[in-house]
Amino acid sequence: MTKKVVKSTKPGREAMRERILETTDRLFYGQGIRAVGVDTVAAEIGISKRTLYNYFPSKDDLIVAYLSRRLRPATTSDLPPAEQIMGDFERLESSFASRGFRGCPFVNAVAELSDPAHPANKIAVAFKEQRRIWFRELLTKLGVADAEGLATQLMLLVDGAIAAALVRGDPHMARAARKAARVLLSAAGVENAEATAGIGAVDGSATGT
């Protein structure tokens, strides 16, 4: 008797889930969460709304998945800590200059949803805290006395630069933030902050975009 071989549908399901998330990311970030409905996402992919709901039972589930997908771990490298910090500000300008830049997706989501109890808020807080801790760890390696306080100040510079670049449409706002970061590091006793300020831009983004 010949046994019937049943092929797993898992790879196909995972591929469809990723396709849904890629489309959602492009639409939510580019047009806004409120402006894009589930019907629009499904139509863009070429599937029915029922099929989409098989993967994400509600729009809130889709929003959470969209933001969670952008919540990437912040990792340190073998570069000197001060160079990593200044490099983070270098990357901002590259991000601001991209044609699709619309600010921080996490801040945008919180502002659009206007619901403190929405899971998106927790994800946004997790992202911002992750970046702050990343700064704090590098500052601790540099022997900065108040690494906690300075990490918060650097995060404020990042967030301020993102907002200014979005409002003004000027990617050079990142340069002003980088200069301010250099001043803060120098004031904290980081002697090589001045030397690392002119390093070239590196691929990636500290904004979550």
C-alpha positions in Angstrom: 0.0 0.0 0.0 1.4 3.4 -1.0 1.5 6.0 1.7 0.3 9.4 0.8 2.9 12.1 1.3 1.4 15.2 2.9 3.5 18.3 2.2 3.9 20.9 4.9 2.3 24.2 4.2 4.4 26.0 6.8 6.9 27.5 4.4 4.1 28.9 2.2 2.3 30.3 5.3 5.5 31.9 6.5 6.1 33.4 3.1 2.6 34.9 3.0 2.9 36.3 6.5 6.1 38.0 5.5 4.5 39.3 2.4 1.7 40.8 4.4 4.1 42.4 6.8 6.3 43.9 4.1 3.2 45.4 2.4 1.9 46.6 5.8 5.2 48.2 6.7 5.3 50.1 3.4 1.7 51.4 3.6 1.6 52.1 7.4 4.9 53.9 7.4 4.4 55.7 4.1 0.8 56.7 4.5 -0.1 56.4 8.1 -1.7 53.8 10.3 -5.0 55.5 10.5 -5.1 56.2 6.7 -4.6 52.6 5.7 -7.3 50.0 6.3 -7.1 46.3 6.3 -9.0 46.3 3.0 -6.2 48.4 1.4 -3.5 46.1 2.7 -5.4 43.0 1.4 -6.0 44.6 -2.0 -2.4 45.7 -2.4 -1.3 42.1 -1.8 -4.0 40.6 -4.0 -5.7 38.5 -1.3 -9.1 38.6 0.4 -9.6 40.3 3.7 -10.6 36.9 5.1 -7.3 35.5 4.1 -5.5 38.4 5.8 -7.5 37.8 9.0 -6.4 34.2 9.0 -2.9 35.6 9.7 -3.8 38.7 11.7 -7.3 38.5 13.4 -7.6 42.3 13.7 -6.0 45.6 12.6 -4.5 46.0 16.1 -2.8 42.6 15.7 -1.4 43.8 12.4 -0.1 47.1 14.0 1.6 45.2 16.7 3.3 42.8 14.2 4.3 45.8 12.1 6.1 47.6 15.0 7.5 44.4 16.5 9.1 43.6 13.1 10.9 47.0 13.3 12.1 46.4 16.9 15.5 45.2 16.0 18.2 44.5 18.7 20.7 47.3 19.3 24.1 45.7 19.3 27.6 47.0 20.0 30.6 46.4 17.7 34.4 46.2 18.1 34.7 49.9 17.3 35.7 52.3 20.1 32.6 53.3 22.1 32.9 57.0 21.2 33.1 56.1 17.5 30.0 54.0 17.8 28.1 56.8 19.5 29.1 59.4 16.9 28.4 56.9 14.1 24.8 56.6 15.4 24.4 60.3 14.6 26.1 59.9 11.3 23.5 57.3 10.3 20.7 59.7 11.1 21.6 62.0 8.2 21.5 59.1 5.8 18.1 58.1 7.1 16.8 61.7 6.9 18.0 62.0 3.3 16.1 58.9 2.1 13.1 59.7 -0.1 10.7 57.6 2.1 11.6 59.2 5.4 8.6 60.0 7.6 10.0 60.2 11.0 10.2 57.5 13.7 7.6 54.8 13.1 7.2 54.2 16.8 6.5 57.8 17.7 4.2 58.1 14.6 2.2 55.1 15.8 1.8 56.4 19.4 0.7 59.8 18.0 -1.8 58.4 15.5 -3.4 55.8 17.8 -3.7 58.3 20.8 -4.4 55.4 23.2 -2.0 54.9 26.1 -3.4 51.4 26.6 -2.6 50.2 23.1 0.1 47.6 22.9 1.9 49.8 20.3 2.8 52.2 23.2 4.7 49.4 25.0 6.6 48.6 21.9 7.5 52.2 21.3 8.7 52.5 24.9 10.8 49.3 24.5 12.4 50.7 21.3 13.3 54.0 22.9 14.6 52.4 26.1 16.6 49.9 24.1 18.4 52.8 22.3 19.0 54.6 25.6 20.5 51.5 27.2 22.7 51.1 24.2 24.1 54.6 24.7 24.4 54.0 28.5 26.5 50.8 28.0 28.9 52.6 25.6 29.2 55.6 28.0 29.9 53.2 30.9 32.7 51.7 28.9 34.1 55.2 28.4 34.1 55.7 32.1 31.5 58.6 32.1 30.4 59.4 35.6 26.8 60.0 34.9 26.3 57.5 32.0 22.6 57.2 32.8 21.9 60.9 32.6 24.1 61.5 29.5 22.4 58.5 27.7 19.0 60.2 28.2 20.4 63.5 26.9 21.8 61.8 23.7 18.4 60.2 23.2 16.7 63.6 23.4 19.2 64.8 20.7 18.2 61.9 18.5 14.5 62.4 18.9 14.8 66.1 18.5 16.8 65.7 15.3 14.2 63.3 13.9 11.4 65.8 14.6 13.3 68.8 13.2 14.3 66.9 10.0 10.7 65.8 9.4 9.2 69.3 10.0 11.9 71.2 8.1 12.6 68.6 5.4 16.3 69.1 6.1 18.5 66.1 6.7 21.3 68.4 7.9 19.5 68.6 11.2 21.4 65.5 12.0 24.7 67.5 11.8 23.5 69.9 14.4 22.6 67.0 16.7 26.0 65.4 16.1 27.8 68.6 17.0 25.7 68.8 20.2 26.5 65.2 21.0 30.2 65.9 20.6 29.9 68.8 23.0 28.2 66.7 25.6 30.8 63.9 25.3 33.7 66.3 25.5 32.1 67.9 28.6 31.8 64.4 30.1 35.5 63.9 29.7 35.5 61.8 26.5 38.7 63.1 24.9 38.4 61.4 21.5 34.9 62.6 20.8 36.2 65.4 18.7 38.3 63.0 16.6 35.5 60.6 15.9 33.0 63.4 14.8 34.1 63.3 11.2 33.8 59.6 10.5 31.9 58.6 7.3 28.2 57.6 7.3 27.5 53.9 7.8 24.5 51.9 6.6 21.7 51.5 9.1 19.4 53.7 11.1 19.0 54.7 14.7 15.5 55.9 14.0 13.8 52.6 13.5 13.0 53.6 9.9 
